[in-house]
Amino acid sequence: MAVHAQISKSRSKKKPFKVVLIGENGEPLNVAQLFTTKLNCNKNLIAAMKAFKGSEILVKDISGKESKEYSLYSDGLQKGY
């Protein structure tokens, strides 16, 4: 399993979503960052991909009732599974 991102609920009322990058060994690579919307979460992941010269990242969204997985590309497009 490659590096992936995880979007989950936070305990904050003002910023209800958090994003963590997870490494191949299952350990978090960064401190969880809090955001107000899922769109802001995706914008942050796109900025991280551009900084590290990546073109695609697998995103696991566990913030809702159902978990979703999708690929996020550096141009902002999503491909769901």
mmCIF file of the N, C-alpha and C atoms, coordinates in Angstrom:
data_MODEL
# 
_entry.id   MODEL 
# 
loop_
_atom_site.group_PDB 
_atom_site.id 
_atom_site.type_symbol 
_atom_site.label_atom_id 
_atom_site.label_alt_id 
_atom_site.label_comp_id 
_atom_site.label_asym_id 
_atom_site.label_entity_id 
_atom_site.label_seq_id 
_atom_site.pdbx_PDB_ins_code 
_atom_site.Cartn_x 
_atom_site.Cartn_y 
_atom_site.Cartn_z 
_atom_site.occupancy 
_atom_site.B_iso_or_equiv 
_atom_site.pdbx_formal_charge 
_atom_site.auth_seq_id 
_atom_site.auth_comp_id 
_atom_site.auth_asym_id 
_atom_site.auth_atom_id 
_atom_site.pdbx_PDB_model_num 
ATOM 1   N N  . MET A 1 1  ? 0.851   -1.179 0.000   1.00 0.00 ? 1  MET A N  1 
ATOM 2   C CA . MET A 1 1  ? 0.000   0.000  0.000   1.00 0.00 ? 1  MET A CA 1 
ATOM 3   C C  . MET A 1 1  ? 0.891   1.235  0.000   1.00 0.00 ? 1  MET A C  1 
ATOM 4   N N  . ALA A 1 2  ? 0.578   2.158  -0.855  1.00 0.00 ? 2  ALA A N  1 
ATOM 5   C CA . ALA A 1 2  ? 1.370   3.376  -0.979  1.00 0.00 ? 2  ALA A CA 1 
ATOM 6   C C  . ALA A 1 2  ? 0.875   4.426  0.009   1.00 0.00 ? 2  ALA A C  1 
ATOM 7   N N  . VAL A 1 3  ? 1.508   5.566  -0.045  1.00 0.00 ? 3  VAL A N  1 
ATOM 8   C CA . VAL A 1 3  ? 1.097   6.682  0.796   1.00 0.00 ? 3  VAL A CA 1 
ATOM 9   C C  . VAL A 1 3  ? -0.314  7.101  0.402   1.00 0.00 ? 3  VAL A C  1 
ATOM 10  N N  . HIS A 1 4  ? -1.158  7.340  1.382   1.00 0.00 ? 4  HIS A N  1 
ATOM 11  C CA . HIS A 1 4  ? -2.516  7.791  1.107   1.00 0.00 ? 4  HIS A CA 1 
ATOM 12  C C  . HIS A 1 4  ? -2.909  8.857  2.116   1.00 0.00 ? 4  HIS A C  1 
ATOM 13  N N  . ALA A 1 5  ? -4.014  9.519  1.846   1.00 0.00 ? 5  ALA A N  1 
ATOM 14  C CA . ALA A 1 5  ? -4.526  10.562 2.738   1.00 0.00 ? 5  ALA A CA 1 
ATOM 15  C C  . ALA A 1 5  ? -5.821  10.070 3.358   1.00 0.00 ? 5  ALA A C  1 
ATOM 16  N N  . GLN A 1 6  ? -6.081  10.549 4.567   1.00 0.00 ? 6  GLN A N  1 
ATOM 17  C CA . GLN A 1 6  ? -7.307  10.178 5.267   1.00 0.00 ? 6  GLN A CA 1 
ATOM 18  C C  . GLN A 1 6  ? -8.011  11.443 5.741   1.00 0.00 ? 6  GLN A C  1 
ATOM 19  N N  . ILE A 1 7  ? -9.281  11.584 5.354   1.00 0.00 ? 7  ILE A N  1 
ATOM 20  C CA . ILE A 1 7  ? -10.111 12.698 5.798   1.00 0.00 ? 7  ILE A CA 1 
ATOM 21  C C  . ILE A 1 7  ? -11.085 12.145 6.829   1.00 0.00 ? 7  ILE A C  1 
ATOM 22  N N  . SER A 1 8  ? -11.107 12.755 8.006   1.00 0.00 ? 8  SER A N  1 
ATOM 23  C CA . SER A 1 8  ? -12.010 12.286 9.060   1.00 0.00 ? 8  SER A CA 1 
ATOM 24  C C  . SER A 1 8  ? -12.586 13.487 9.807   1.00 0.00 ? 8  SER A C  1 
ATOM 25  N N  . LYS A 1 9  ? -13.506 13.214 10.697  1.00 0.00 ? 9  LYS A N  1 
ATOM 26  C CA . LYS A 1 9  ? -14.118 14.260 11.518  1.00 0.00 ? 9  LYS A CA 1 
ATOM 27  C C  . LYS A 1 9  ? -13.150 14.679 12.616  1.00 0.00 ? 9  LYS A C  1 
ATOM 28  N N  . SER A 1 10 ? -13.182 15.955 12.947  1.00 0.00 ? 10 SER A N  1 
ATOM 29  C CA . SER A 1 10 ? -12.412 16.453 14.085  1.00 0.00 ? 10 SER A CA 1 
ATOM 30  C C  . SER A 1 10 ? -13.390 16.818 15.196  1.00 0.00 ? 10 SER A C  1 
ATOM 31  N N  . ARG A 1 11 ? -12.870 17.118 16.357  1.00 0.00 ? 11 ARG A N  1 
ATOM 32  C CA . ARG A 1 11 ? -13.734 17.500 17.475  1.00 0.00 ? 11 ARG A CA 1 
ATOM 33  C C  . ARG A 1 11 ? -14.054 18.985 17.477  1.00 0.00 ? 11 ARG A C  1 
ATOM 34  N N  . SER A 1 12 ? -13.425 19.742 16.602  1.00 0.00 ? 12 SER A N  1 
ATOM 35  C CA . SER A 1 12 ? -13.647 21.178 16.515  1.00 0.00 ? 12 SER A CA 1 
ATOM 36  C C  . SER A 1 12 ? -14.978 21.479 15.834  1.00 0.00 ? 12 SER A C  1 
ATOM 37  N N  . LYS A 1 13 ? -15.701 22.466 16.334  1.00 0.00 ? 13 LYS A N  1 
ATOM 38  C CA . LYS A 1 13 ? -16.964 22.857 15.704  1.00 0.00 ? 13 LYS A CA 1 
ATOM 39  C C  . LYS A 1 13 ? -16.736 23.835 14.564  1.00 0.00 ? 13 LYS A C  1 
ATOM 40  N N  . LYS A 1 14 ? -15.685 24.654 14.645  1.00 0.00 ? 14 LYS A N  1 
ATOM 41  C CA . LYS A 1 14 ? -15.396 25.624 13.597  1.00 0.00 ? 14 LYS A CA 1 
ATOM 42  C C  . LYS A 1 14 ? -14.697 24.983 12.396  1.00 0.00 ? 14 LYS A C  1 
ATOM 43  N N  . LYS A 1 15 ? -13.895 23.981 12.631  1.00 0.00 ? 15 LYS A N  1 
ATOM 44  C CA . LYS A 1 15 ? -13.179 23.275 11.566  1.00 0.00 ? 15 LYS A CA 1 
ATOM 45  C C  . LYS A 1 15 ? -13.437 21.774 11.734  1.00 0.00 ? 15 LYS A C  1 
ATOM 46  N N  . PRO A 1 16 ? -14.521 21.269 11.126  1.00 0.00 ? 16 PRO A N  1 
ATOM 47  C CA . PRO A 1 16 ? -14.961 19.910 11.414  1.00 0.00 ? 16 PRO A CA 1 
ATOM 48  C C  . PRO A 1 16 ? -14.225 18.774 10.692  1.00 0.00 ? 16 PRO A C  1 
ATOM 49  N N  . PHE A 1 17 ? -13.302 19.077 9.790   1.00 0.00 ? 17 PHE A N  1 
ATOM 50  C CA . PHE A 1 17 ? -12.611 18.021 9.046   1.00 0.00 ? 17 PHE A CA 1 
ATOM 51  C C  . PHE A 1 17 ? -11.112 18.083 9.308   1.00 0.00 ? 17 PHE A C  1 
ATOM 52  N N  . LYS A 1 18 ? -10.471 16.906 9.321   1.00 0.00 ? 18 LYS A N  1 
ATOM 53  C CA . LYS A 1 18 ? -9.018  16.870 9.465   1.00 0.00 ? 18 LYS A CA 1 
ATOM 54  C C  . LYS A 1 18 ? -8.422  15.944 8.413   1.00 0.00 ? 18 LYS A C  1 
ATOM 55  N N  . VAL A 1 19 ? -7.227  16.272 7.982   1.00 0.00 ? 19 VAL A N  1 
ATOM 56  C CA . VAL A 1 19 ? -6.512  15.526 6.953   1.00 0.00 ? 19 VAL A CA 1 
ATOM 57  C C  . VAL A 1 19 ? -5.185  15.056 7.521   1.00 0.00 ? 19 VAL A C  1 
ATOM 58  N N  . VAL A 1 20 ? -4.891  13.779 7.290   1.00 0.00 ? 20 VAL A N  1 
ATOM 59  C CA . VAL A 1 20 ? -3.618  13.206 7.715   1.00 0.00 ? 20 VAL A CA 1 
ATOM 60  C C  . VAL A 1 20 ? -3.058  12.405 6.539   1.00 0.00 ? 20 VAL A C  1 
ATOM 61  N N  . LEU A 1 21 ? -1.769  12.561 6.259   1.00 0.00 ? 21 LEU A N  1 
ATOM 62  C CA . LEU A 1 21 ? -1.100  11.722 5.273   1.00 0.00 ? 21 LEU A CA 1 
ATOM 63  C C  . LEU A 1 21 ? -0.566  10.496 6.002   1.00 0.00 ? 21 LEU A C  1 
ATOM 64  N N  . ILE A 1 22 ? -0.859  9.305  5.469   1.00 0.00 ? 22 ILE A N  1 
ATOM 65  C CA . ILE A 1 22 ? -0.473  8.043  6.084   1.00 0.00 ? 22 ILE A CA 1 
ATOM 66  C C  . ILE A 1 22 ? 0.583   7.383  5.205   1.00 0.00 ? 22 ILE A C  1 
ATOM 67  N N  . GLY A 1 23 ? 1.692   6.959  5.809   1.00 0.00 ? 23 GLY A N  1 
ATOM 68  C CA . GLY A 1 23 ? 2.774   6.325  5.071   1.00 0.00 ? 23 GLY A CA 1 
ATOM 69  C C  . GLY A 1 23 ? 2.502   4.861  4.768   1.00 0.00 ? 23 GLY A C  1 
ATOM 70  N N  . GLU A 1 24 ? 3.436   4.231  4.069   1.00 0.00 ? 24 GLU A N  1 
ATOM 71  C CA . GLU A 1 24 ? 3.290   2.825  3.693   1.00 0.00 ? 24 GLU A CA 1 
ATOM 72  C C  . GLU A 1 24 ? 3.226   1.896  4.900   1.00 0.00 ? 24 GLU A C  1 
ATOM 73  N N  . ASN A 1 25 ? 3.855   2.285  5.998   1.00 0.00 ? 25 ASN A N  1 
ATOM 74  C CA . ASN A 1 25 ? 3.855   1.439  7.188   1.00 0.00 ? 25 ASN A CA 1 
ATOM 75  C C  . ASN A 1 25 ? 2.677   1.720  8.116   1.00 0.00 ? 25 ASN A C  1 
ATOM 76  N N  . GLY A 1 26 ? 1.765   2.599  7.710   1.00 0.00 ? 26 GLY A N  1 
ATOM 77  C CA . GLY A 1 26 ? 0.581   2.901  8.504   1.00 0.00 ? 26 GLY A CA 1 
ATOM 78  C C  . GLY A 1 26 ? 0.763   4.019  9.513   1.00 0.00 ? 26 GLY A C  1 
ATOM 79  N N  . GLU A 1 27 ? 1.926   4.619  9.555   1.00 0.00 ? 27 GLU A N  1 
ATOM 80  C CA . GLU A 1 27 ? 2.201   5.712  10.487  1.00 0.00 ? 27 GLU A CA 1 
ATOM 81  C C  . GLU A 1 27 ? 1.855   7.054  9.843   1.00 0.00 ? 27 GLU A C  1 
ATOM 82  N N  . PRO A 1 28 ? 1.323   7.999  10.625  1.00 0.00 ? 28 PRO A N  1 
ATOM 83  C CA . PRO A 1 28 ? 1.040   9.334  10.075  1.00 0.00 ? 28 PRO A CA 1 
ATOM 84  C C  . PRO A 1 28 ? 2.333   10.073 9.739   1.00 0.00 ? 28 PRO A C  1 
ATOM 85  N N  . LEU A 1 29 ? 2.339   10.744 8.589   1.00 0.00 ? 29 LEU A N  1 
ATOM 86  C CA . LEU A 1 29 ? 3.519   11.480 8.144   1.00 0.00 ? 29 LEU A CA 1 
ATOM 87  C C  . LEU A 1 29 ? 3.508   12.937 8.583   1.00 0.00 ? 29 LEU A C  1 
ATOM 88  N N  . ASN A 1 30 ? 2.333   13.444 8.952   1.00 0.00 ? 30 ASN A N  1 
ATOM 89  C CA . ASN A 1 30 ? 2.241   14.838 9.376   1.00 0.00 ? 30 ASN A CA 1 
ATOM 90  C C  . ASN A 1 30 ? 1.232   14.964 10.506  1.00 0.00 ? 30 ASN A C  1 
ATOM 91  N N  . VAL A 1 31 ? 1.236   16.105 11.120  1.00 0.00 ? 31 VAL A N  1 
ATOM 92  C CA . VAL A 1 31 ? 0.250   16.415 12.148  1.00 0.00 ? 31 VAL A CA 1 
ATOM 93  C C  . VAL A 1 31 ? -1.075  16.695 11.453  1.00 0.00 ? 31 VAL A C  1 
ATOM 94  N N  . ALA A 1 32 ? -2.168  16.242 12.026  1.00 0.00 ? 32 ALA A N  1 
ATOM 95  C CA . ALA A 1 32 ? -3.482  16.448 11.419  1.00 0.00 ? 32 ALA A CA 1 
ATOM 96  C C  . ALA A 1 32 ? -3.753  17.935 11.259  1.00 0.00 ? 32 ALA A C  1 
ATOM 97  N N  . GLN A 1 33 ? -4.204  18.307 10.063  1.00 0.00 ? 33 GLN A N  1 
ATOM 98  C CA . GLN A 1 33 ? -4.545  19.695 9.785   1.00 0.00 ? 33 GLN A CA 1 
ATOM 99  C C  . GLN A 1 33 ? -6.056  19.812 9.724   1.00 0.00 ? 33 GLN A C  1 
ATOM 100 N N  . LEU A 1 34 ? -6.598  20.847 10.346  1.00 0.00 ? 34 LEU A N  1 
ATOM 101 C CA . LEU A 1 34 ? -8.045  21.034 10.410  1.00 0.00 ? 34 LEU A CA 1 
ATOM 102 C C  . LEU A 1 34 ? -8.527  21.989 9.325   1.00 0.00 ? 34 LEU A C  1 
ATOM 103 N N  . PHE A 1 35 ? -9.707  21.667 8.737   1.00 0.00 ? 35 PHE A N  1 
ATOM 104 C CA . PHE A 1 35 ? -10.268 22.470 7.667   1.00 0.00 ? 35 PHE A CA 1 
ATOM 105 C C  . PHE A 1 35 ? -11.769 22.622 7.859   1.00 0.00 ? 35 PHE A C  1 
ATOM 106 N N  . THR A 1 36 ? -12.325 23.665 7.205   1.00 0.00 ? 36 THR A N  1 
ATOM 107 C CA . THR A 1 36 ? -13.757 23.946 7.338   1.00 0.00 ? 36 THR A CA 1 
ATOM 108 C C  . THR A 1 36 ? -14.613 23.139 6.361   1.00 0.00 ? 36 THR A C  1 
ATOM 109 N N  . THR A 1 37 ? -14.085 22.817 5.176   1.00 0.00 ? 37 THR A N  1 
ATOM 110 C CA . THR A 1 37 ? -14.850 22.072 4.175   1.00 0.00 ? 37 THR A CA 1 
ATOM 111 C C  . THR A 1 37 ? -13.989 20.974 3.563   1.00 0.00 ? 37 THR A C  1 
ATOM 112 N N  . LYS A 1 38 ? -14.663 20.028 2.910   1.00 0.00 ? 38 LYS A N  1 
ATOM 113 C CA . LYS A 1 38 ? -13.931 18.960 2.224   1.00 0.00 ? 38 LYS A CA 1 
ATOM 114 C C  . LYS A 1 38 ? -13.212 19.513 0.995   1.00 0.00 ? 38 LYS A C  1 
ATOM 115 N N  . LEU A 1 39 ? -13.750 20.566 0.407   1.00 0.00 ? 39 LEU A N  1 
ATOM 116 C CA . LEU A 1 39 ? -13.075 21.203 -0.723  1.00 0.00 ? 39 LEU A CA 1 
ATOM 117 C C  . LEU A 1 39 ? -11.714 21.753 -0.280  1.00 0.00 ? 39 LEU A C  1 
ATOM 118 N N  . ASN A 1 40 ? -11.652 22.362 0.888   1.00 0.00 ? 40 ASN A N  1 
ATOM 119 C CA . ASN A 1 40 ? -10.381 22.855 1.419   1.00 0.00 ? 40 ASN A CA 1 
ATOM 120 C C  . ASN A 1 40 ? -9.429  21.701 1.714   1.00 0.00 ? 40 ASN A C  1 
ATOM 121 N N  . CYS A 1 41 ? -9.954  20.560 2.144   1.00 0.00 ? 41 CYS A N  1 
ATOM 122 C CA . CYS A 1 41 ? -9.119  19.376 2.366   1.00 0.00 ? 41 CYS A CA 1 
ATOM 123 C C  . CYS A 1 41 ? -8.468  18.948 1.052   1.00 0.00 ? 41 CYS A C  1 
ATOM 124 N N  . ASN A 1 42 ? -9.273  18.897 -0.022  1.00 0.00 ? 42 ASN A N  1 
ATOM 125 C CA . ASN A 1 42 ? -8.739  18.503 -1.324  1.00 0.00 ? 42 ASN A CA 1 
ATOM 126 C C  . ASN A 1 42 ? -7.732  19.518 -1.851  1.00 0.00 ? 42 ASN A C  1 
ATOM 127 N N  . LYS A 1 43 ? -7.980  20.807 -1.632  1.00 0.00 ? 43 LYS A N  1 
ATOM 128 C CA . LYS A 1 43 ? -7.025  21.835 -2.061  1.00 0.00 ? 43 LYS A CA 1 
ATOM 129 C C  . LYS A 1 43 ? -5.687  21.671 -1.348  1.00 0.00 ? 43 LYS A C  1 
ATOM 130 N N  . ASN A 1 44 ? -5.730  21.326 -0.076  1.00 0.00 ? 44 ASN A N  1 
ATOM 131 C CA . ASN A 1 44 ? -4.499  21.106 0.682   1.00 0.00 ? 44 ASN A CA 1 
ATOM 132 C C  . ASN A 1 44 ? -3.744  19.900 0.125   1.00 0.00 ? 44 ASN A C  1 
ATOM 133 N N  . LEU A 1 45 ? -4.449  18.831 -0.194  1.00 0.00 ? 45 LEU A N  1 
ATOM 134 C CA . LEU A 1 45 ? -3.797  17.640 -0.745  1.00 0.00 ? 45 LEU A CA 1 
ATOM 135 C C  . LEU A 1 45 ? -3.191  17.924 -2.118  1.00 0.00 ? 45 LEU A C  1 
ATOM 136 N N  . ILE A 1 46 ? -3.865  18.737 -2.934  1.00 0.00 ? 46 ILE A N  1 
ATOM 137 C CA . ILE A 1 46 ? -3.324  19.103 -4.242  1.00 0.00 ? 46 ILE A CA 1 
ATOM 138 C C  . ILE A 1 46 ? -2.045  19.920 -4.074  1.00 0.00 ? 46 ILE A C  1 
ATOM 139 N N  . ALA A 1 47 ? -2.026  20.830 -3.115  1.00 0.00 ? 47 ALA A N  1 
ATOM 140 C CA . ALA A 1 47 ? -0.823  21.627 -2.847  1.00 0.00 ? 47 ALA A CA 1 
ATOM 141 C C  . ALA A 1 47 ? 0.321   20.735 -2.372  1.00 0.00 ? 47 ALA A C  1 
ATOM 142 N N  . ALA A 1 48 ? 0.019   19.738 -1.558  1.00 0.00 ? 48 ALA A N  1 
ATOM 143 C CA . ALA A 1 48 ? 1.061   18.812 -1.087  1.00 0.00 ? 48 ALA A CA 1 
ATOM 144 C C  . ALA A 1 48 ? 1.601   17.982 -2.247  1.00 0.00 ? 48 ALA A C  1 
ATOM 145 N N  . MET A 1 49 ? 0.721   17.555 -3.149  1.00 0.00 ? 49 MET A N  1 
ATOM 146 C CA . MET A 1 49 ? 1.180   16.787 -4.314  1.00 0.00 ? 49 MET A CA 1 
ATOM 147 C C  . MET A 1 49 ? 2.100   17.624 -5.193  1.00 0.00 ? 49 MET A C  1 
ATOM 148 N N  . LYS A 1 50 ? 1.750   18.890 -5.393  1.00 0.00 ? 50 LYS A N  1 
ATOM 149 C CA . LYS A 1 50 ? 2.587   19.757 -6.221  1.00 0.00 ? 50 LYS A CA 1 
ATOM 150 C C  . LYS A 1 50 ? 3.936   20.003 -5.565  1.00 0.00 ? 50 LYS A C  1 
ATOM 151 N N  . ALA A 1 51 ? 3.963   20.098 -4.242  1.00 0.00 ? 51 ALA A N  1 
ATOM 152 C CA . ALA A 1 51 ? 5.224   20.335 -3.535  1.00 0.00 ? 51 ALA A CA 1 
ATOM 153 C C  . ALA A 1 51 ? 6.151   19.127 -3.625  1.00 0.00 ? 51 ALA A C  1 
ATOM 154 N N  . PHE A 1 52 ? 5.575   17.928 -3.625  1.00 0.00 ? 52 PHE A N  1 
ATOM 155 C CA . PHE A 1 52 ? 6.380   16.709 -3.662  1.00 0.00 ? 52 PHE A CA 1 
ATOM 156 C C  . PHE A 1 52 ? 6.410   16.056 -5.031  1.00 0.00 ? 52 PHE A C  1 
ATOM 157 N N  . LYS A 1 53 ? 5.974   16.782 -6.057  1.00 0.00 ? 53 LYS A N  1 
ATOM 158 C CA . LYS A 1 53 ? 5.999   16.320 -7.447  1.00 0.00 ? 53 LYS A CA 1 
ATOM 159 C C  . LYS A 1 53 ? 5.188   15.050 -7.657  1.00 0.00 ? 53 LYS A C  1 
ATOM 160 N N  . GLY A 1 54 ? 4.096   14.915 -6.924  1.00 0.00 ? 54 GLY A N  1 
ATOM 161 C CA . GLY A 1 54 ? 3.203   13.780 -7.118  1.00 0.00 ? 54 GLY A CA 1 
ATOM 162 C C  . GLY A 1 54 ? 2.111   14.123 -8.108  1.00 0.00 ? 54 GLY A C  1 
ATOM 163 N N  . SER A 1 55 ? 1.501   13.083 -8.688  1.00 0.00 ? 55 SER A N  1 
ATOM 164 C CA . SER A 1 55 ? 0.433   13.331 -9.647  1.00 0.00 ? 55 SER A CA 1 
ATOM 165 C C  . SER A 1 55 ? -0.896  12.741 -9.201  1.00 0.00 ? 55 SER A C  1 
ATOM 166 N N  . GLU A 1 56 ? -0.864  11.819 -8.219  1.00 0.00 ? 56 GLU A N  1 
ATOM 167 C CA . GLU A 1 56 ? -2.088  11.160 -7.783  1.00 0.00 ? 56 GLU A CA 1 
ATOM 168 C C  . GLU A 1 56 ? -1.922  10.691 -6.335  1.00 0.00 ? 56 GLU A C  1 
ATOM 169 N N  . ILE A 1 57 ? -3.016  10.762 -5.575  1.00 0.00 ? 57 ILE A N  1 
ATOM 170 C CA . ILE A 1 57 ? -3.003  10.251 -4.206  1.00 0.00 ? 57 ILE A CA 1 
ATOM 171 C C  . ILE A 1 57 ? -4.352  9.586  -3.926  1.00 0.00 ? 57 ILE A C  1 
ATOM 172 N N  . LEU A 1 58 ? -4.315  8.496  -3.218  1.00 0.00 ? 58 LEU A N  1 
ATOM 173 C CA . LEU A 1 58 ? -5.529  7.802  -2.811  1.00 0.00 ? 58 LEU A CA 1 
ATOM 174 C C  . LEU A 1 58 ? -6.050  8.467  -1.546  1.00 0.00 ? 58 LEU A C  1 
ATOM 175 N N  . VAL A 1 59 ? -7.323  8.849  -1.553  1.00 0.00 ? 59 VAL A N  1 
ATOM 176 C CA . VAL A 1 59 ? -7.937  9.531  -0.416  1.00 0.00 ? 59 VAL A CA 1 
ATOM 177 C C  . VAL A 1 59 ? -9.008  8.625  0.168   1.00 0.00 ? 59 VAL A C  1 
ATOM 178 N N  . LYS A 1 60 ? -8.927  8.395  1.476   1.00 0.00 ? 60 LYS A N  1 
ATOM 179 C CA . LYS A 1 60 ? -9.954  7.637  2.186   1.00 0.00 ? 60 LYS A CA 1 
ATOM 180 C C  . LYS A 1 60 ? -10.732 8.629  3.041   1.00 0.00 ? 60 LYS A C  1 
ATOM 181 N N  . ASP A 1 61 ? -11.996 8.803  2.710   1.00 0.00 ? 61 ASP A N  1 
ATOM 182 C CA . ASP A 1 61 ? -12.864 9.752  3.412   1.00 0.00 ? 61 ASP A CA 1 
ATOM 183 C C  . ASP A 1 61 ? -13.741 8.973  4.387   1.00 0.00 ? 61 ASP A C  1 
ATOM 184 N N  . ILE A 1 62 ? -13.448 9.085  5.681   1.00 0.00 ? 62 ILE A N  1 
ATOM 185 C CA . ILE A 1 62 ? -14.218 8.381  6.700   1.00 0.00 ? 62 ILE A CA 1 
ATOM 186 C C  . ILE A 1 62 ? -14.999 9.363  7.573   1.00 0.00 ? 62 ILE A C  1 
ATOM 187 N N  . SER A 1 63 ? -15.281 10.545 7.024   1.00 0.00 ? 63 SER A N  1 
ATOM 188 C CA . SER A 1 63 ? -15.955 11.578 7.807   1.00 0.00 ? 63 SER A CA 1 
ATOM 189 C C  . SER A 1 63 ? -17.471 11.426 7.810   1.00 0.00 ? 63 SER A C  1 
ATOM 190 N N  . GLY A 1 64 ? -18.027 10.692 6.881   1.00 0.00 ? 64 GLY A N  1 
ATOM 191 C CA . GLY A 1 64 ? -19.475 10.533 6.802   1.00 0.00 ? 64 GLY A CA 1 
ATOM 192 C C  . GLY A 1 64 ? -19.930 9.197  7.354   1.00 0.00 ? 64 GLY A C  1 
ATOM 193 N N  . LYS A 1 65 ? -21.203 8.885  7.117   1.00 0.00 ? 65 LYS A N  1 
ATOM 194 C CA . LYS A 1 65 ? -21.742 7.608  7.571   1.00 0.00 ? 65 LYS A CA 1 
ATOM 195 C C  . LYS A 1 65 ? -21.124 6.446  6.813   1.00 0.00 ? 65 LYS A C  1 
ATOM 196 N N  . GLU A 1 66 ? -20.849 6.659  5.528   1.00 0.00 ? 66 GLU A N  1 
ATOM 197 C CA . GLU A 1 66 ? -20.201 5.654  4.705   1.00 0.00 ? 66 GLU A CA 1 
ATOM 198 C C  . GLU A 1 66 ? -18.803 6.137  4.352   1.00 0.00 ? 66 GLU A C  1 
ATOM 199 N N  . SER A 1 67 ? -17.844 5.233  4.380   1.00 0.00 ? 67 SER A N  1 
ATOM 200 C CA . SER A 1 67 ? -16.496 5.626  3.977   1.00 0.00 ? 67 SER A CA 1 
ATOM 201 C C  . SER A 1 67 ? -16.395 5.546  2.458   1.00 0.00 ? 67 SER A C  1 
ATOM 202 N N  . LYS A 1 68 ? -15.620 6.469  1.890   1.00 0.00 ? 68 LYS A N  1 
ATOM 203 C CA . LYS A 1 68 ? -15.433 6.539  0.443   1.00 0.00 ? 68 LYS A CA 1 
ATOM 204 C C  . LYS A 1 68 ? -13.942 6.530  0.149   1.00 0.00 ? 68 LYS A C  1 
ATOM 205 N N  . GLU A 1 69 ? -13.579 5.981  -0.975  1.00 0.00 ? 69 GLU A N  1 
ATOM 206 C CA . GLU A 1 69 ? -12.207 6.038  -1.461  1.00 0.00 ? 69 GLU A CA 1 
ATOM 207 C C  . GLU A 1 69 ? -12.227 6.617  -2.867  1.00 0.00 ? 69 GLU A C  1 
ATOM 208 N N  . TYR A 1 70 ? -11.292 7.502  -3.141  1.00 0.00 ? 70 TYR A N  1 
ATOM 209 C CA . TYR A 1 70 ? -11.169 8.058  -4.483  1.00 0.00 ? 70 TYR A CA 1 
ATOM 210 C C  . TYR A 1 70 ? -9.739  8.500  -4.711  1.00 0.00 ? 70 TYR A C  1 
ATOM 211 N N  . SER A 1 71 ? -9.372  8.571  -5.979  1.00 0.00 ? 71 SER A N  1 
ATOM 212 C CA . SER A 1 71 ? -8.061  9.084  -6.364  1.00 0.00 ? 71 SER A CA 1 
ATOM 213 C C  . SER A 1 71 ? -8.198  10.561 -6.653  1.00 0.00 ? 71 SER A C  1 
ATOM 214 N N  . LEU A 1 72 ? -7.301  11.338 -6.124  1.00 0.00 ? 72 LEU A N  1 
ATOM 215 C CA . LEU A 1 72 ? -7.267  12.773 -6.372  1.00 0.00 ? 72 LEU A CA 1 
ATOM 216 C C  . LEU A 1 72 ? -6.016  13.068 -7.181  1.00 0.00 ? 72 LEU A C  1 
ATOM 217 N N  . TYR A 1 73 ? -6.200  13.738 -8.313  1.00 0.00 ? 73 TYR A N  1 
ATOM 218 C CA . TYR A 1 73 ? -5.087  14.066 -9.199  1.00 0.00 ? 73 TYR A CA 1 
ATOM 219 C C  . TYR A 1 73 ? -4.631  15.501 -8.964  1.00 0.00 ? 73 TYR A C  1 
ATOM 220 N N  . SER A 1 74 ? -3.420  15.810 -9.371  1.00 0.00 ? 74 SER A N  1 
ATOM 221 C CA . SER A 1 74 ? -2.848  17.128 -9.103  1.00 0.00 ? 74 SER A CA 1 
ATOM 222 C C  . SER A 1 74 ? -3.569  18.242 -9.852  1.00 0.00 ? 74 SER A C  1 
ATOM 223 N N  . ASP A 1 75 ? -4.349  17.913 -10.880 1.00 0.00 ? 75 ASP A N  1 
ATOM 224 C CA . ASP A 1 75 ? -5.116  18.943 -11.576 1.00 0.00 ? 75 ASP A CA 1 
ATOM 225 C C  . ASP A 1 75 ? -6.497  19.147 -10.952 1.00 0.00 ? 75 ASP A C  1 
ATOM 226 N N  . GLY A 1 76 ? -6.811  18.423 -9.865  1.00 0.00 ? 76 GLY A N  1 
ATOM 227 C CA . GLY A 1 76 ? -8.054  18.630 -9.138  1.00 0.00 ? 76 GLY A CA 1 
ATOM 228 C C  . GLY A 1 76 ? -9.154  17.651 -9.472  1.00 0.00 ? 76 GLY A C  1 
ATOM 229 N N  . LEU A 1 77 ? -8.927  16.778 -10.447 1.00 0.00 ? 77 LEU A N  1 
ATOM 230 C CA . LEU A 1 77 ? -9.968  15.811 -10.823 1.00 0.00 ? 77 LEU A CA 1 
ATOM 231 C C  . LEU A 1 77 ? -9.998  14.650 -9.841  1.00 0.00 ? 77 LEU A C  1 
ATOM 232 N N  . GLN A 1 78 ? -11.196 14.077 -9.659  1.00 0.00 ? 78 GLN A N  1 
ATOM 233 C CA . GLN A 1 78 ? -11.367 12.931 -8.776  1.00 0.00 ? 78 GLN A CA 1 
ATOM 234 C C  . GLN A 1 78 ? -11.870 11.750 -9.573  1.00 0.00 ? 78 GLN A C  1 
ATOM 235 N N  . LYS A 1 79 ? -11.440 10.558 -9.160  1.00 0.00 ? 79 LYS A N  1 
ATOM 236 C CA . LYS A 1 79 ? -11.942 9.333  -9.753  1.00 0.00 ? 79 LYS A CA 1 
ATOM 237 C C  . LYS A 1 79 ? -12.355 8.419  -8.606  1.00 0.00 ? 79 LYS A C  1 
ATOM 238 N N  . GLY A 1 80 ? -13.650 8.170  -8.472  1.00 0.00 ? 80 GLY A N  1 
ATOM 239 C CA . GLY A 1 80 ? -14.162 7.367  -7.365  1.00 0.00 ? 80 GLY A CA 1 
ATOM 240 C C  . GLY A 1 80 ? -14.034 5.881  -7.617  1.00 0.00 ? 80 GLY A C  1 
ATOM 241 N N  . TYR A 1 81 ? -14.090 5.116  -6.539  1.00 0.00 ? 81 TYR A N  1 
ATOM 242 C CA . TYR A 1 81 ? -14.026 3.652  -6.626  1.00 0.00 ? 81 TYR A CA 1 
ATOM 243 C C  . TYR A 1 81 ? -15.332 3.060  -6.216  1.00 0.00 ? 81 TYR A C  1 
# 
